[in-house]
Protein backbone atom coordinates (compact mmCIF):
# COMPACT_ATOMS: atom_id res chain seq x y z
CA UNK A 1 0.00 0.00 0.00
CA UNK A 2 1.25 3.52 -0.71
CA UNK A 3 1.01 6.60 1.44
CA UNK A 4 -2.63 7.70 1.50
CA UNK A 5 -4.46 10.64 3.01
CA UNK A 6 -7.36 8.90 4.83
CA UNK A 7 -9.34 11.94 5.90
CA UNK A 8 -9.12 15.66 6.42
CA UNK A 9 -11.06 18.33 8.25
CA UNK A 10 -10.66 22.10 8.34
CA UNK A 11 -12.08 24.22 11.15
CA UNK A 12 -11.37 27.90 10.83
CA UNK A 13 -7.70 28.26 9.95
CA UNK A 14 -6.62 24.79 11.18
CA UNK A 15 -6.54 21.71 8.95
CA UNK A 16 -6.00 18.22 10.38
CA UNK A 17 -5.42 15.14 8.25
CA UNK A 18 -4.72 11.45 8.81
CA UNK A 19 -2.08 9.82 6.61
CA UNK A 20 -1.55 6.06 6.47
CA UNK A 21 0.78 3.49 4.95
CA UNK A 22 1.10 -0.27 5.42
CA UNK A 23 4.17 -2.44 5.93
CA UNK A 24 3.52 -5.87 4.32
CA UNK A 25 3.04 -9.20 6.15
CA UNK A 26 6.00 -10.25 8.32
CA UNK A 27 6.61 -11.37 11.88
CA UNK A 28 8.77 -8.38 12.89
CA UNK A 29 8.24 -4.82 11.66
CA UNK A 30 11.34 -2.77 12.41
CA UNK A 31 10.82 1.00 12.65
CA UNK A 32 8.37 1.66 9.82
CA UNK A 33 7.69 5.39 9.29
CA UNK A 34 4.67 7.11 7.76
CA UNK A 35 4.96 10.83 7.00
CA UNK A 36 2.30 13.52 7.09
CA UNK A 37 2.28 15.09 3.64
CA UNK A 38 3.63 14.23 0.21
CA UNK A 39 5.74 16.06 -2.35
CA UNK A 40 3.80 19.15 -3.39
CA UNK A 41 1.74 18.99 -0.19
CA UNK A 42 4.55 19.18 2.36
CA UNK A 43 3.37 22.01 4.64
CA UNK A 44 2.14 19.37 7.13
CA UNK A 45 3.53 19.00 10.63
CA UNK A 46 3.07 15.58 12.27
CA UNK A 47 1.49 16.03 15.72
CA UNK A 48 0.52 12.43 16.50
CA UNK A 49 0.12 8.94 15.15
CA UNK A 50 -0.34 5.28 15.88
CA UNK A 51 -0.54 1.81 14.38
CA UNK A 52 -2.63 -1.32 14.15
CA UNK A 53 -1.87 -4.85 13.07
CA UNK A 54 -4.14 -6.78 10.76
CA UNK A 55 -5.73 -10.10 11.49
CA UNK A 56 -3.34 -11.96 13.73
CA UNK A 57 -3.56 -11.44 17.49
CA UNK A 58 0.03 -12.48 18.26
CA UNK A 59 1.88 -9.50 16.75
CA UNK A 60 2.39 -6.68 19.29
CA UNK A 61 3.61 -3.09 19.09
CA UNK A 62 7.08 -2.31 20.41
CA UNK A 63 7.18 1.32 19.28
CA UNK A 64 4.85 4.16 18.34
CA UNK A 65 6.47 7.60 18.54
CA UNK A 66 7.25 10.83 16.61
CA UNK A 67 10.01 10.65 13.99
CA UNK A 68 13.38 12.01 15.06
CA UNK A 69 16.34 13.54 13.24
CA UNK A 70 19.94 12.27 13.45
CA UNK A 71 20.37 14.13 16.78
CA UNK A 72 17.32 12.40 18.32
CA UNK A 73 15.27 15.61 18.17
CA UNK A 74 11.72 15.78 16.81
CA UNK A 75 11.72 16.47 13.07
CA UNK A 76 7.89 16.79 12.92
CA UNK A 77 7.76 14.80 9.64
CA UNK A 78 6.02 11.58 10.62
CA UNK A 79 5.33 8.74 13.01
CA UNK A 80 7.48 5.64 13.60
CA UNK A 81 6.03 2.26 14.55
CA UNK A 82 7.44 -1.21 15.14
CA UNK A 83 5.99 -4.59 16.11
CA UNK A 84 6.97 -8.20 16.57
CA UNK A 85 5.38 -11.53 17.20
CA UNK A 86 5.55 -13.04 20.65
CA UNK A 87 6.49 -16.68 21.32
CA UNK A 88 4.94 -18.01 18.08
CA UNK A 89 5.62 -16.77 14.55
CA UNK A 90 2.62 -14.63 13.68
CA UNK A 91 2.95 -12.71 10.40
CA UNK A 92 0.74 -9.64 9.97
CA UNK A 93 0.56 -6.34 8.16
CA UNK A 94 1.29 -3.22 10.16
CA UNK A 95 -0.70 -0.10 9.30
CA UNK A 96 0.86 3.14 10.51
CA UNK A 97 -0.92 6.48 10.94
CA UNK A 98 0.43 10.04 11.06
CA UNK A 99 -1.79 12.91 12.17
CA UNK A 100 -0.84 16.05 10.26
CA UNK A 101 -1.70 19.64 11.03
CA UNK A 102 -1.28 22.91 9.16
CA UNK A 103 -2.57 26.39 9.91
CA UNK A 104 -3.46 28.88 7.18
CA UNK A 105 -1.15 31.91 7.06
CA UNK A 106 1.36 30.17 9.37
CA UNK A 107 4.48 28.66 7.82
CA UNK A 108 5.56 25.14 8.68
CA UNK A 109 8.54 26.55 10.60
CA UNK A 110 6.33 29.00 12.53
CA UNK A 111 4.02 26.15 13.53
CA UNK A 112 6.97 23.96 14.60
CA UNK A 113 8.35 26.83 16.72
CA UNK A 114 5.15 26.58 18.80
CA UNK A 115 5.48 22.82 19.44
CA UNK A 116 7.58 20.93 21.96
CA UNK A 117 8.33 17.25 22.40
CA UNK A 118 8.52 16.00 25.98
CA UNK A 119 10.07 12.58 26.67
CA UNK A 120 11.14 10.40 29.56
CA UNK A 121 13.28 7.25 29.68
CA UNK A 122 13.42 4.86 32.61
CA UNK A 123 16.30 2.48 33.42
CA UNK A 124 16.02 -1.13 32.35
CA UNK A 125 13.53 -2.97 34.54
CA UNK A 126 13.50 -6.71 35.17
CA UNK A 127 9.87 -7.12 34.13
CA UNK A 128 6.68 -5.13 33.56
CA UNK A 129 8.21 -1.64 33.26
CA UNK A 130 5.92 1.40 33.40
CA UNK A 131 6.67 4.98 32.49
CA UNK A 132 4.90 8.30 32.10
CA UNK A 133 5.76 11.72 30.75
CA UNK A 134 4.11 15.02 31.61
CA UNK A 135 3.66 18.29 29.76
CA UNK A 136 5.89 20.46 31.92
CA UNK A 137 4.59 23.93 31.07
CA UNK A 138 1.04 25.28 31.55
CA UNK A 139 1.13 27.11 28.19
CA UNK A 140 1.40 23.78 26.30
CA UNK A 141 -1.48 21.41 25.48
CA UNK A 142 -1.01 17.64 25.13
CA UNK A 143 -1.68 16.61 21.50
CA UNK A 144 -0.43 13.01 21.50
CA UNK A 145 1.90 10.48 22.98
CA UNK A 146 3.87 7.39 22.20
CA UNK A 147 6.46 4.88 23.35
CA UNK A 148 9.43 2.75 22.37
CA UNK A 149 10.40 -0.46 24.13
CA UNK A 150 14.18 -0.34 24.51
CA UNK A 151 14.57 -4.10 24.54
CA UNK A 152 17.71 -4.94 26.52
CA UNK A 153 19.10 -7.42 25.90
CA UNK A 154 17.74 -7.48 22.34
CA UNK A 155 14.84 -9.88 21.93
CA UNK A 156 14.25 -10.24 25.67
CA UNK A 157 10.49 -10.04 25.29
CA UNK A 158 9.07 -6.74 26.57
CA UNK A 159 6.13 -5.40 24.54
CA UNK A 160 4.00 -2.29 24.63
CA UNK A 161 0.70 -2.94 26.40
CA UNK A 162 -0.63 0.59 26.71
CA UNK A 163 -0.13 4.16 25.59
CA UNK A 164 -2.76 6.64 26.67
CA UNK A 165 -3.29 10.14 28.15
VOGU-3710 file (C-alpha; in Angstrom, 3 decimals, decimal comma):
1> xxxxxxxxxx> 0,000/0,000/0,000  1,251/3,518/-0,706  1,008/6,605/1,443  -2,630/7,696/1,499  -4,458/10,643/3,008  -7,361/8,903/4,832  -9,345/11,937/5,900  -9,117/15,656/6,416  -11,062/18,327/8,255  -10,656/22,097/8,343
11> xxxxxxxxxx> -12,079/24,216/11,147  -11,366/27,905/10,826  -7,696/28,260/9,948  -6,623/24,787/11,183  -6,538/21,711/8,946  -6,001/18,222/10,378  -5,419/15,136/8,245  -4,718/11,453/8,808  -2,085/9,822/6,609  -1,549/6,064/6,469
21> xxxxxxxxxx> 0,782/3,489/4,949  1,102/-0,272/5,422  4,165/-2,440/5,931  3,517/-5,875/4,324  3,042/-9,195/6,145  6,005/-10,250/8,323  6,607/-11,371/11,884  8,775/-8,384/12,892  8,237/-4,818/11,662  11,338/-2,770/12,406
31> xxxxxxxxxx> 10,821/1,001/12,647  8,372/1,661/9,824  7,693/5,394/9,289  4,672/7,109/7,765  4,955/10,825/6,997  2,304/13,517/7,089  2,281/15,086/3,635  3,634/14,231/0,206  5,742/16,059/-2,352  3,801/19,147/-3,389
41> xxxxxxxxxx> 1,736/18,992/-0,186  4,551/19,179/2,356  3,373/22,005/4,640  2,136/19,374/7,126  3,533/18,996/10,629  3,074/15,583/12,273  1,489/16,033/15,716  0,520/12,434/16,497  0,120/8,944/15,146  -0,341/5,284/15,878
51> xxxxxxxxxx> -0,541/1,811/14,384  -2,628/-1,318/14,146  -1,872/-4,851/13,067  -4,143/-6,781/10,761  -5,731/-10,100/11,495  -3,336/-11,962/13,730  -3,560/-11,444/17,491  0,030/-12,477/18,261  1,879/-9,505/16,751  2,393/-6,682/19,289
61> xxxxxxxxxx> 3,615/-3,092/19,094  7,082/-2,313/20,413  7,183/1,322/19,285  4,854/4,159/18,340  6,468/7,601/18,538  7,250/10,827/16,614  10,009/10,647/13,992  13,380/12,014/15,061  16,339/13,539/13,238  19,942/12,270/13,450
71> xxxxxxxxxx> 20,374/14,131/16,784  17,321/12,402/18,322  15,272/15,611/18,169  11,717/15,781/16,814  11,721/16,475/13,075  7,887/16,793/12,917  7,761/14,796/9,638  6,019/11,580/10,616  5,326/8,741/13,008  7,477/5,644/13,597
81> xxxxxxxxxx> 6,033/2,262/14,550  7,436/-1,213/15,141  5,987/-4,592/16,106  6,975/-8,201/16,573  5,378/-11,531/17,200  5,550/-13,040/20,647  6,490/-16,681/21,323  4,944/-18,013/18,082  5,620/-16,770/14,552  2,619/-14,628/13,678
91> xxxxxxxxxx> 2,947/-12,709/10,396  0,739/-9,638/9,968  0,558/-6,336/8,156  1,285/-3,218/10,162  -0,700/-0,102/9,295  0,865/3,143/10,514  -0,921/6,477/10,941  0,427/10,040/11,060  -1,789/12,911/12,174  -0,844/16,049/10,262
101> xxxxxxxxxx> -1,702/19,642/11,032  -1,283/22,914/9,163  -2,573/26,395/9,910  -3,455/28,875/7,181  -1,151/31,910/7,065  1,360/30,174/9,367  4,481/28,664/7,822  5,558/25,143/8,682  8,543/26,547/10,604  6,334/29,001/12,528
111> xxxxxxxxxx> 4,024/26,145/13,532  6,968/23,960/14,601  8,346/26,826/16,716  5,148/26,580/18,805  5,481/22,821/19,437  7,578/20,926/21,962  8,333/17,248/22,396  8,522/15,996/25,983  10,072/12,580/26,667  11,143/10,404/29,557
121> xxxxxxxxxx> 13,278/7,250/29,678  13,422/4,858/32,610  16,297/2,483/33,421  16,024/-1,130/32,354  13,531/-2,966/34,540  13,500/-6,707/35,169  9,875/-7,121/34,130  6,685/-5,131/33,561  8,207/-1,639/33,257  5,920/1,405/33,398
131> xxxxxxxxxx> 6,674/4,984/32,487  4,903/8,297/32,100  5,762/11,717/30,752  4,112/15,021/31,612  3,663/18,289/29,755  5,885/20,458/31,918  4,593/23,933/31,071  1,044/25,280/31,550  1,126/27,112/28,191  1,397/23,777/26,302
141> xxxxxxxxxx> -1,479/21,414/25,481  -1,013/17,639/25,125  -1,681/16,612/21,504  -0,434/13,013/21,497  1,896/10,484/22,985  3,870/7,390/22,197  6,458/4,880/23,345  9,428/2,747/22,365  10,403/-0,459/24,129  14,176/-0,337/24,506
151> xxxxxxxxxx> 14,569/-4,100/24,540  17,709/-4,936/26,524  19,099/-7,424/25,896  17,742/-7,481/22,338  14,837/-9,881/21,934  14,248/-10,243/25,671  10,485/-10,039/25,288  9,065/-6,738/26,568  6,132/-5,402/24,541  4,002/-2,288/24,630
161> xxxxx> 0,703/-2,942/26,396  -0,630/0,587/26,709  -0,132/4,159/25,589  -2,758/6,645/26,673  -3,294/10,137/28,153
//
